[in-house]
Amino acid sequence: MPPYRHVPVMVKEIVTCLNCSPGKIYVDGTLGGGGHAQAILEAIAPDGLLLGIDRDPDAVNHCKTFLDTYSPNIQIFHDDFTHLPQILSRLHTGKVDGILLDLGISLHQLAGSGRGFSFMRDEPLDMRMNPEEGQKAAELVNKLPEKRLTEIIARYGEESWAPRISKAIVNARRREKIETSRQLAQIVERAIPVRYRRGRIHPATRTFQALRITVNQELAALQVFLNEAVNLLNPGGRLCILTFHSLEDRMVKERFRALARACTCPPELPQCVCARRPQITLLTKRPFRPTPAEIQANPMARSAKLRAAERLREEGS
Protein backbone atom coordinates (compact mmCIF):
# COMPACT_ATOMS: atom_id res chain seq x y z
CA MET A 1 0.00 0.00 0.00
CA PRO A 2 1.39 3.47 -0.85
CA PRO A 3 2.07 5.93 1.99
CA TYR A 4 -1.10 7.49 3.38
CA ARG A 5 -1.35 11.01 1.96
CA HIS A 6 -3.78 13.66 3.08
CA VAL A 7 -3.63 17.39 3.84
CA PRO A 8 -5.89 18.44 6.75
CA VAL A 9 -8.11 21.49 6.23
CA MET A 10 -8.41 24.53 8.54
CA VAL A 11 -6.32 22.99 11.31
CA LYS A 12 -5.79 26.19 13.32
CA GLU A 13 -9.47 27.13 13.10
CA ILE A 14 -10.51 23.68 14.31
CA VAL A 15 -8.16 23.68 17.30
CA THR A 16 -9.46 27.14 18.22
CA CYS A 17 -13.13 26.21 17.80
CA LEU A 18 -12.68 23.07 19.89
CA ASN A 19 -11.12 25.21 22.62
CA CYS A 20 -8.37 22.63 23.06
CA SER A 21 -6.38 22.84 26.28
CA PRO A 22 -4.34 20.50 28.50
CA GLY A 23 -6.14 17.81 30.43
CA LYS A 24 -9.34 17.78 28.36
CA ILE A 25 -10.89 14.83 26.50
CA TYR A 26 -11.63 15.09 22.78
CA VAL A 27 -12.88 12.89 19.99
CA ASP A 28 -11.73 12.90 16.38
CA GLY A 29 -14.46 10.85 14.76
CA THR A 30 -12.77 10.79 11.34
CA LEU A 31 -9.04 10.30 11.86
CA GLY A 32 -8.05 10.14 8.19
CA GLY A 33 -4.37 11.03 7.85
CA GLY A 34 -4.14 12.17 11.47
CA GLY A 35 -3.38 15.84 10.77
CA HIS A 36 -6.21 17.24 12.87
CA ALA A 37 -5.55 14.63 15.56
CA GLN A 38 -1.89 15.61 15.81
CA ALA A 39 -2.78 19.28 16.26
CA ILE A 40 -5.33 18.42 18.96
CA LEU A 41 -2.82 16.19 20.75
CA GLU A 42 -0.24 18.97 20.77
CA ALA A 43 -2.80 21.33 22.29
CA ILE A 44 -4.01 18.97 25.03
CA ALA A 45 -0.57 17.79 26.18
CA PRO A 46 0.66 16.66 28.59
CA ASP A 47 -2.34 15.02 30.22
CA GLY A 48 -5.26 15.26 27.78
CA LEU A 49 -6.89 12.34 25.99
CA LEU A 50 -7.95 11.97 22.35
CA LEU A 51 -10.21 9.18 21.12
CA GLY A 52 -9.59 8.66 17.42
CA ILE A 53 -12.11 6.81 15.26
CA ASP A 54 -12.14 5.84 11.60
CA ARG A 55 -13.93 3.13 9.65
CA ASP A 56 -11.22 2.97 7.00
CA PRO A 57 -8.62 0.40 8.11
CA ASP A 58 -5.94 2.17 6.05
CA ALA A 59 -6.45 5.33 8.12
CA VAL A 60 -6.42 3.38 11.38
CA ASN A 61 -3.21 1.54 10.52
CA HIS A 62 -1.54 4.72 9.34
CA CYS A 63 -2.47 6.68 12.47
CA LYS A 64 -1.26 3.94 14.80
CA THR A 65 2.20 4.55 13.37
CA PHE A 66 1.97 8.28 12.61
CA LEU A 67 0.66 9.15 16.09
CA ASP A 68 2.68 6.55 17.99
CA THR A 69 4.71 9.15 19.86
CA TYR A 70 1.46 10.43 21.40
CA SER A 71 0.39 6.93 22.51
CA PRO A 72 -0.16 7.79 26.21
CA ASN A 73 -2.69 10.42 25.12
CA ILE A 74 -4.58 8.70 22.29
CA GLN A 75 -6.73 5.63 21.85
CA ILE A 76 -7.56 4.58 18.28
CA PHE A 77 -10.63 2.64 17.20
CA HIS A 78 -11.49 0.98 13.89
CA ASP A 79 -15.16 1.86 14.09
CA ASP A 80 -17.89 4.22 12.90
CA PHE A 81 -18.41 7.60 14.60
CA THR A 82 -22.09 6.71 15.02
CA HIS A 83 -20.92 4.18 17.62
CA LEU A 84 -19.33 6.86 19.80
CA PRO A 85 -21.90 6.44 22.61
CA GLN A 86 -21.02 2.75 22.86
CA ILE A 87 -17.28 3.48 22.77
CA LEU A 88 -17.59 6.00 25.59
CA SER A 89 -19.68 3.55 27.57
CA ARG A 90 -17.08 0.79 27.20
CA LEU A 91 -14.31 3.13 28.31
CA HIS A 92 -16.33 4.52 31.23
CA THR A 93 -15.19 7.93 30.00
CA GLY A 94 -18.45 9.77 30.46
CA LYS A 95 -18.90 12.92 28.42
CA VAL A 96 -16.17 14.68 26.46
CA ASP A 97 -14.98 18.25 25.96
CA GLY A 98 -15.08 18.33 22.18
CA ILE A 99 -15.89 16.30 19.08
CA LEU A 100 -14.59 16.79 15.56
CA LEU A 101 -15.96 15.32 12.34
CA ASP A 102 -14.20 15.90 9.02
CA LEU A 103 -16.63 14.59 6.41
CA GLY A 104 -14.34 14.96 3.43
CA ILE A 105 -12.81 12.14 1.44
CA SER A 106 -9.06 11.80 1.90
CA LEU A 107 -6.40 12.15 -0.75
CA HIS A 108 -5.35 8.60 0.08
CA GLN A 109 -8.82 7.26 -0.62
CA LEU A 110 -8.84 9.04 -3.97
CA ALA A 111 -5.30 8.26 -5.06
CA GLY A 112 -3.99 5.35 -3.01
CA SER A 113 -6.77 3.11 -1.73
CA GLY A 114 -7.45 1.27 -5.00
CA ARG A 115 -11.18 1.30 -4.26
CA GLY A 116 -12.48 3.32 -7.20
CA PHE A 117 -13.29 6.59 -5.44
CA SER A 118 -11.77 8.64 -8.25
CA PHE A 119 -13.10 8.96 -11.80
CA MET A 120 -9.54 9.78 -12.86
CA ARG A 121 -8.24 6.28 -12.13
CA ASP A 122 -8.94 2.77 -13.41
CA GLU A 123 -9.72 0.77 -10.28
CA PRO A 124 -12.29 -1.78 -9.10
CA LEU A 125 -15.57 0.04 -8.49
CA ASP A 126 -15.82 -0.40 -4.73
CA MET A 127 -16.12 2.98 -2.93
CA ARG A 128 -16.55 1.47 0.54
CA MET A 129 -14.84 3.42 3.33
CA ASN A 130 -14.69 0.15 5.25
CA PRO A 131 -13.96 -2.61 2.71
CA GLU A 132 -15.10 -5.19 5.24
CA GLU A 133 -18.78 -4.28 5.13
CA GLY A 134 -21.57 -3.07 2.87
CA GLN A 135 -22.28 -3.22 -0.85
CA LYS A 136 -19.75 -2.18 -3.45
CA ALA A 137 -20.61 0.58 -5.89
CA ALA A 138 -20.36 -1.96 -8.71
CA GLU A 139 -23.28 -3.86 -7.20
CA LEU A 140 -25.41 -0.72 -7.28
CA VAL A 141 -24.66 0.30 -10.86
CA ASN A 142 -25.10 -3.23 -12.17
CA LYS A 143 -28.24 -4.23 -10.26
CA LEU A 144 -30.36 -1.24 -9.29
CA PRO A 145 -33.38 -0.36 -11.45
CA GLU A 146 -32.99 2.70 -13.65
CA LYS A 147 -35.52 4.68 -11.61
CA ARG A 148 -33.62 4.05 -8.38
CA LEU A 149 -30.31 5.03 -9.97
CA THR A 150 -31.90 8.26 -11.16
CA GLU A 151 -33.16 9.02 -7.63
CA ILE A 152 -29.71 8.41 -6.10
CA ILE A 153 -27.79 10.48 -8.64
CA ALA A 154 -30.32 13.33 -8.53
CA ARG A 155 -30.68 13.44 -4.75
CA TYR A 156 -27.16 12.77 -3.51
CA GLY A 157 -25.27 14.17 -6.47
CA GLU A 158 -27.67 17.05 -7.17
CA GLU A 159 -27.10 16.13 -10.81
CA SER A 160 -29.54 17.63 -13.34
CA TRP A 161 -28.57 15.01 -15.94
CA ALA A 162 -29.47 12.10 -13.64
CA PRO A 163 -32.13 10.55 -15.94
CA ARG A 164 -29.76 10.52 -18.92
CA ILE A 165 -26.90 9.15 -16.84
CA SER A 166 -28.92 6.33 -15.27
CA LYS A 167 -30.30 5.37 -18.66
CA ALA A 168 -26.77 5.26 -20.07
CA ILE A 169 -25.63 3.08 -17.16
CA VAL A 170 -28.47 0.61 -17.70
CA ASN A 171 -27.80 0.44 -21.45
CA ALA A 172 -24.07 -0.06 -20.88
CA ARG A 173 -24.49 -2.84 -18.34
CA ARG A 174 -26.65 -4.78 -20.79
CA ARG A 175 -23.58 -5.05 -23.01
CA GLU A 176 -21.02 -5.77 -20.29
CA LYS A 177 -20.72 -5.58 -16.54
CA ILE A 178 -19.49 -2.23 -15.20
CA GLU A 179 -16.52 -3.15 -13.03
CA THR A 180 -14.12 -0.19 -12.88
CA SER A 181 -14.16 3.48 -12.05
CA ARG A 182 -12.89 4.41 -15.51
CA GLN A 183 -15.68 2.45 -17.20
CA LEU A 184 -18.28 4.29 -15.17
CA ALA A 185 -16.66 7.70 -15.66
CA GLN A 186 -16.66 7.22 -19.43
CA ILE A 187 -20.30 6.14 -19.45
CA VAL A 188 -21.32 9.20 -17.44
CA GLU A 189 -19.27 11.58 -19.54
CA ARG A 190 -20.77 10.27 -22.79
CA ALA A 191 -24.28 10.61 -21.35
CA ILE A 192 -23.92 14.38 -20.94
CA PRO A 193 -24.16 16.52 -24.10
CA VAL A 194 -20.77 17.75 -25.29
CA ARG A 195 -21.55 21.44 -24.81
CA TYR A 196 -22.27 20.83 -21.12
CA ARG A 197 -19.13 18.82 -20.38
CA ARG A 198 -16.90 21.85 -20.11
CA GLY A 199 -16.52 23.42 -16.73
CA ARG A 200 -14.59 23.49 -13.49
CA ILE A 201 -15.60 20.00 -12.40
CA HIS A 202 -15.42 16.70 -14.28
CA PRO A 203 -18.81 15.51 -15.67
CA ALA A 204 -18.66 12.38 -13.49
CA THR A 205 -18.02 14.22 -10.21
CA ARG A 206 -21.63 14.37 -9.00
CA THR A 207 -22.43 10.80 -9.98
CA PHE A 208 -19.39 9.47 -8.12
CA GLN A 209 -20.33 11.57 -5.10
CA ALA A 210 -23.87 10.20 -5.13
CA LEU A 211 -22.72 6.60 -5.33
CA ARG A 212 -20.13 7.06 -2.58
CA ILE A 213 -22.72 8.63 -0.28
CA THR A 214 -25.11 5.75 -0.95
CA VAL A 215 -22.53 2.99 -0.56
CA ASN A 216 -21.36 4.37 2.79
CA GLN A 217 -24.77 5.62 3.98
CA GLU A 218 -23.04 8.89 4.78
CA LEU A 219 -26.07 11.13 5.28
CA ALA A 220 -27.87 8.55 7.41
CA ALA A 221 -24.77 8.21 9.60
CA LEU A 222 -24.49 11.99 9.95
CA GLN A 223 -28.15 12.25 10.98
CA VAL A 224 -27.68 9.58 13.65
CA PHE A 225 -24.63 11.40 14.96
CA LEU A 226 -26.30 14.83 15.00
CA ASN A 227 -29.18 13.43 17.02
CA GLU A 228 -26.78 12.12 19.70
CA ALA A 229 -23.79 14.44 19.70
CA VAL A 230 -24.87 17.15 22.16
CA ASN A 231 -25.69 14.55 24.80
CA LEU A 232 -22.09 13.30 24.62
CA LEU A 233 -20.60 16.71 25.48
CA ASN A 234 -19.81 18.19 28.85
CA PRO A 235 -21.39 21.60 29.52
CA GLY A 236 -19.21 24.03 27.59
CA GLY A 237 -18.05 21.22 25.30
CA ARG A 238 -17.56 22.00 21.62
CA LEU A 239 -18.78 20.30 18.45
CA CYS A 240 -17.00 21.04 15.16
CA ILE A 241 -18.08 19.61 11.81
CA LEU A 242 -16.22 20.11 8.55
CA THR A 243 -18.35 19.50 5.46
CA PHE A 244 -17.51 19.46 1.77
CA HIS A 245 -20.84 19.50 -0.03
CA SER A 246 -24.17 21.23 0.34
CA LEU A 247 -26.22 18.24 1.50
CA GLU A 248 -24.05 17.66 4.58
CA ASP A 249 -23.70 21.35 5.33
CA ARG A 250 -27.46 21.87 5.16
CA MET A 251 -28.04 19.02 7.63
CA VAL A 252 -25.49 20.40 10.08
CA LYS A 253 -26.78 23.97 9.77
CA GLU A 254 -30.41 22.96 10.32
CA ARG A 255 -29.62 20.70 13.28
CA PHE A 256 -27.46 23.35 14.94
CA ARG A 257 -30.19 25.95 14.49
CA ALA A 258 -32.79 23.62 15.98
CA LEU A 259 -30.60 22.91 19.00
CA ALA A 260 -29.93 26.62 19.50
CA ARG A 261 -33.62 27.50 19.41
CA ALA A 262 -35.65 28.12 22.55
CA CYS A 263 -39.45 28.25 22.43
CA THR A 264 -41.08 26.51 19.46
CA CYS A 265 -44.69 27.32 20.34
CA PRO A 266 -46.95 28.75 17.61
CA PRO A 267 -46.82 32.57 17.63
CA GLU A 268 -50.56 32.83 18.26
CA LEU A 269 -50.21 31.30 21.75
CA PRO A 270 -50.24 33.99 24.48
CA GLN A 271 -47.41 32.31 26.40
CA CYS A 272 -44.90 29.50 26.03
CA VAL A 273 -46.15 26.04 26.91
CA CYS A 274 -43.32 23.95 25.45
CA ALA A 275 -40.74 25.03 28.10
CA ARG A 276 -38.04 24.31 25.55
CA ARG A 277 -34.59 25.66 26.28
CA PRO A 278 -31.72 26.00 23.83
CA GLN A 279 -29.07 23.29 24.17
CA ILE A 280 -26.22 24.96 22.33
CA THR A 281 -24.92 28.33 21.34
CA LEU A 282 -23.70 28.78 17.79
CA LEU A 283 -20.03 29.69 17.48
CA THR A 284 -20.27 30.10 13.71
CA LYS A 285 -23.40 31.87 12.54
CA ARG A 286 -21.75 31.67 9.16
CA PRO A 287 -19.32 28.83 8.48
CA PHE A 288 -15.59 29.36 8.41
CA ARG A 289 -14.08 28.92 4.97
CA PRO A 290 -10.45 28.21 4.03
CA THR A 291 -8.33 31.18 3.07
CA PRO A 292 -7.34 31.74 -0.56
CA ALA A 293 -3.77 30.79 0.40
CA GLU A 294 -4.93 27.45 1.84
CA ILE A 295 -7.04 26.72 -1.24
CA GLN A 296 -4.08 27.50 -3.47
CA ALA A 297 -1.87 25.14 -1.47
CA ASN A 298 -4.60 22.48 -1.16
CA PRO A 299 -7.29 22.65 -3.88
CA MET A 300 -9.28 19.90 -2.11
CA ALA A 301 -10.09 22.50 0.56
CA ARG A 302 -12.01 24.81 -1.77
CA SER A 303 -15.52 23.58 -0.84
CA ALA A 304 -14.88 23.12 2.89
CA LYS A 305 -17.18 24.69 5.48
CA LEU A 306 -16.59 24.54 9.21
CA ARG A 307 -19.48 24.93 11.65
CA ALA A 308 -19.05 24.88 15.41
CA ALA A 309 -21.28 24.98 18.46
CA GLU A 310 -20.91 24.87 22.24
CA ARG A 311 -23.14 23.01 24.65
CA LEU A 312 -24.73 25.45 27.07
CA ARG A 313 -23.66 25.25 30.66
CA GLU A 314 -26.15 24.26 33.32
CA GLU A 315 -27.85 27.14 35.11
CA GLY A 316 -25.84 28.08 38.16
CA SER A 317 -22.68 26.26 36.99
N, C-alpha and C positions, 0 to 999 in steps of 0.2 A: 504494500500500500504506500502511495506517495506521502510525503510529509503533510500534516494537516495544516492547511493555509486558510486563514481568515483574518480580516481586519475589523476590529470592533468599532462600532459607531457611537459617537457622542459620549466617550468614556468619562470625561471630566463632568459633563452635565449630569450623567447618571449617578456618579459618586456624590455629587452635591445634592441632587434631588433625594437620594436615599438617606442623606444626613449620616453618612458613615462616620463612626468614631470608635475608638478602642473599647473592647469589652462587649460590644453588641452582637446580636445574632441576626444573620441575613440569609436569604435564599436566592440563589441564581437558578431559576427554573429552566434555563436553556443555556447550558454551559458553552456549547459550540467550541470555539478555539481557545476559550479560557481567558480572553483579553479583559472582559468586564470583571470576571472573577478575580483575576490578579490585582486589578486596581482596587477592588473592594477589600481584598485580603491585606493589601498594603495599608489601607486606611483604618482597618479594625485591629491591627497588630498593637500590642503583642498577645492579647488575651481574648480577642473576638472569635466568633465561629461562623463559618460559611458552609451552608448545605448546598452542594452543587448537583443539579439534576439534568440529565439529557437522555432522550430515548434513542439517540443514534450511538451505537456501540463504538464507532470510530471516534466520536467526540469524547466519550467516556475514557477510552483507552489513551487517547492523546493527553487529556487533562490529568490523568493519573501520573503521567511522566512530567508534563509541563509544569504542573503545580506541586510537584513532589516536595520542594523545599518548604512549602507552607503546610505540610501534612499535619502538624499538631492543630492547625486552625481550620481545616477543611475536611468534610466528609462528602464523598462522591457516590451518586446513586445512578445506576442504569435503570431509569424509570420515566414515567410521564408526569409532567407537573400537575396534572389533575389529581394525582395520588398524593399530593403534599400533605393533606390532613392525616392520611394513614402513616406517612413517613414520620411526621412529627409525633404522632401517637406512639409509634414503635420506639422512638428515641426518648420519649418522656421529656421532650424539649419545651412543651407548652407553646406559647405564642412567640412570634419573632418580631424583630425591629424593622425589617424591610424585606420586600420581595421584588425581584427583577424578572421580567420576561422580555426576551429579545425574539420577536416572532419572524425575523428574517431568515432566509435560507443562507447557508454559509458558502463561502468560496470553495471550500473542500467538497461540499455536496455537489456543487455545480461542476467542478473541474477534476475532482480526484476520487469521488466515491464509486464511479462506475455504475451508477444506478439510474441513469437516464434522466436526470433532472434538467439537463441543458439541451436545448434544441440545436446547439452548435456542435454537438458531439454525436458520435455513432456508438451508442451503448444500449444494453438491454433495457427495455422500457419497464422500469420497476417503480421508481419514485417513492418508495417507502422510507420514511425517516428511520424506522426500526425494521430492518430486513427480516426480522424474526416473526413478524406478525402482520396480518392484514392482507388485502388483495393488492396485487401489482397493477400498475396502470395499464399494462398490456391486457389484463383480463377485462378491464372496463372497456377499452376501445374495441376489443374483439367480440364482446358478448352483449353489451348493453343495447337495448333498442334505440333506434335513431331519435325518438322523441326524448328519451331520458338523457342521451348525450347532449342534445340541444339544450335541455334545461340546465345541465351542469355547466356547459361552456358559457351560456348566457348569464347564469346567476353568479357563478364563482369567478368567471373570467371577465364579466361585464363586456362580453364580445358581441358586437352588433351583427357579425357575420356567422353567428352560431348555427343557424339552420343550414347554411351552405356548407359549413365545415363538417357538421355531423353527417350530412348526406354524403359528402366526399369520403369520410371515414368508412361509412357503411359500404359504399360502392367499392372502395379499395380492399376492404377485408374479404369481400366476396372473391376477389382474384387471388389474394394471398394473405396470410396472417400478418398482422402488423406487430413486429417484434422489437424494433429499435427506435430510439429517439429520432434518429435522422429520417427514417421512414415516415414517422408521424409528422415531423416538421415539414417535410416536402409535400405531404398530402394537404396539410393545412395551408401552406403557402400557395399551392396551386388552386385551392378553393376560393381564394380571395382575388377579385379582379385586379389586373396588373396595376391600374392607375391608383389603387388604394394600398398597394404594398409598400410604397415609399413612406418613410417617416422615421421618427427617432427610435421606435422599438420594432423588433422583428415581428413579422405577421403571426408567428406561432406563440408569441409571448403569453397572450391571454389564455390560450387553450392549454398550454403547459401549466400555467398557474392554476387554472380550474381543476385540472386532473390531479395535480399535487395536493390541492386543498381537499379534494374528495377522497383520495387514497388515504390521506393521513387524518381525515376528519378534523381538520384544523379549527374550523369555526365552532364546531360542537365542543371541542376541548376547551377553547377559549371561553365559551359561554359557561361551561361547568366551573371553570376556574374563577371567572368574574363573580359568580354567585356565591363562592366560598371565601374569596381572598380576604375580605375585610375582617372576617371572623378569626383569621389566623394571625392578625397583627395585634401587637400590644398597643395600648393608647399612645398616640403620637408616632406610631409606626408608619412607614412610608411604603407606597406601592408605585412602582414605575414600570410602564409598559411601552416598549418600542415596537411600532408597527411599520409595515412597508407597503400596504395597499389599503384602499379606501374601505373595503368591507370590514377589516379588522379594526381600523381606526374608528369607524362609525360605531361599532359595538362597544369599544372602550369608552368613547366619548359619551354615549347614551347611558351606559351603566354608571359611569362616574357622576354624571349629572343627576341620575336618579338617587344615588347614595348621598349626594350633597343636598338634596331637597328636603325641606321640612314638611309642612302641612300639604297634603294632597286632596283636601276636601274640595268639593265643588264650590265655586265662588259665590253661588247664591245662598249658601248656608251662613247664618248669622255669626256662628262661631265654630272653631275647630272641634271636630269630634274624633278625628283619627289619632290624635296625640302622637303623631309621627315626629321624630327628631332626626336631623341629619346625622349621618354616620361618619362622613368624611368632610374635609375641606379640600377644595381643588387648589393644587399648587401651580397648575398650568391651565389657565382659562383658555389660552391658545397653546397648541403644542410647540415644544422646542423643535427647531429644524437644524440640520447641520449647516455649518458655515460654508460659504463658497470655496474656501481653501480646503476644507475637509472633503467636499464633493470632488474637487479637482484631484486631490490625492487618492480618493477612494470613490469612484463613480457609483459603486453599489449603494452608497449612502444617500443618493439624491432624493429618494422617495421616503426617507425615514421621518417618522414623527414620534416624539417622546411626550407622553402624558404622565403626570404624577399626581398623587393624592396622599393625604395624611389622615389617618384615623383620628377622630376627635377624642380628646381626653375626657375621662369621666368627670362629671360635675363635682367640684370640690377637690379634685386631684391636682 
